[in-house]
Amino acid sequence: MNIENGQTKDKIIILLKKNDGLTTGELSRHVGITPMGIRQHLLALERKNLIRYEMKKNGIGRPAFVYRLTELADDVFPKGGLRTSVSTISGIPLQAILGKGVSIFIRSQNCLDTRISG
């Protein structure tokens, strides 16, 4: 994912994908920039139809805007589910994925196989 080479926009999109809507303040805390900075990025993403917002009333006072991804934003994320995951890791040795415990198990299994067949 690389939307206009904008790492902040990427972070915002990922946060919105992981959460069911966030306010400007919540995004600001997660990303680590001011609410005004977040609003600038949200405006750019909204112009590209990647996000939408809904008003959320919080009792008395100004309503909050909750931002969510649009269906168009789903195209930013890889499709394929398990098939994509398997193809991504297919070239990586099992020991690298699961750690040293697997290496020890495989060695002990090989020793056992040698003793049985030998």
C-alpha positions in Angstrom: 0.0 0.0 0.0 1.4 3.4 -0.9 -1.1 6.2 -1.3 0.8 9.1 -2.8 3.9 7.9 -0.9 2.2 9.1 2.3 3.1 7.1 5.3 0.7 9.1 7.5 -2.2 8.4 5.1 -1.2 4.7 5.1 -1.3 4.7 8.9 -4.7 6.3 8.9 -6.1 3.8 6.4 -4.7 0.8 8.4 -6.1 2.2 11.6 -9.5 2.6 10.0 -9.3 -0.9 8.6 -8.5 -2.3 12.1 -11.2 -0.3 13.9 -14.9 0.3 13.2 -14.5 4.0 12.8 -12.4 6.5 14.6 -12.7 10.2 15.4 -10.1 12.9 14.6 -8.9 12.9 18.2 -8.5 9.1 18.3 -6.6 9.1 15.0 -4.4 12.0 16.3 -3.4 10.0 19.4 -2.7 6.8 17.4 -0.7 8.6 14.6 1.0 11.1 16.8 0.2 14.3 15.0 -2.2 17.2 15.8 -5.9 16.9 15.1 -5.5 19.7 12.4 -2.8 17.6 10.7 -5.1 14.5 10.8 -7.9 16.6 9.3 -5.7 17.6 6.3 -4.9 13.9 5.6 -8.6 13.0 6.0 -9.6 15.6 3.6 -7.1 14.3 1.0 -8.4 10.7 1.5 -12.0 11.9 1.3 -11.3 13.5 -2.0 -10.1 10.2 -3.3 -13.3 8.5 -2.0 -11.3 6.3 0.3 -13.0 7.4 3.5 -16.4 8.7 4.6 -17.6 10.2 7.8 -20.7 10.1 10.0 -21.8 12.6 12.7 -22.0 11.1 16.1 -23.9 13.1 18.8 -22.3 13.0 22.2 -25.1 14.7 24.2 -24.6 18.4 24.7 -22.0 20.2 22.5 -20.6 19.7 19.1 -21.1 16.3 17.5 -18.0 14.2 16.7 -17.2 13.0 13.2 -16.5 9.2 13.0 -14.4 8.3 9.9 -14.6 4.9 8.2 -13.2 3.4 5.0 -15.3 3.2 1.9 -15.7 0.1 -0.3 -13.2 1.6 -2.7 -10.6 1.6 0.1 -10.8 -2.2 0.2 -8.9 -2.3 -3.1 -5.9 -0.9 -1.3 -5.6 -4.1 0.7 -4.4 -7.4 -0.8 -7.1 -9.9 -1.7 -6.8 -13.7 -1.5 -7.0 -14.5 2.2 -5.2 -17.7 3.0 -3.9 -18.2 -0.6 -2.1 -14.8 -0.4 -0.7 -15.7 3.0 0.5 -19.1 1.9 2.2 -17.7 -1.2 3.9 -15.0 0.8 5.4 -17.5 3.3 6.0 -20.4 0.9 9.6 -19.5 0.3 10.5 -19.2 4.0 12.0 -22.2 5.8 9.7 -23.6 8.5 12.4 -23.1 11.1 12.5 -19.3 10.4 8.7 -19.1 10.8 8.3 -21.2 13.9 11.6 -20.7 15.6 14.3 -22.9 17.2 11.9 -25.4 18.8 11.0 -26.7 15.3 14.7 -27.1 14.5 15.3 -29.2 17.6 12.2 -31.3 16.9 13.2 -31.9 13.3 16.8 -32.9 14.4 15.4 -35.3 17.1 13.0 -36.8 14.6 15.8 -37.3 12.1 17.9 -39.1 14.8 14.9 -41.3 15.7 14.4 -42.2 12.0 18.0 -43.1 11.7 18.0 -45.3 14.7 14.8 -47.1 13.6 16.0 -47.7 10.0 19.6 -48.3 11.0 
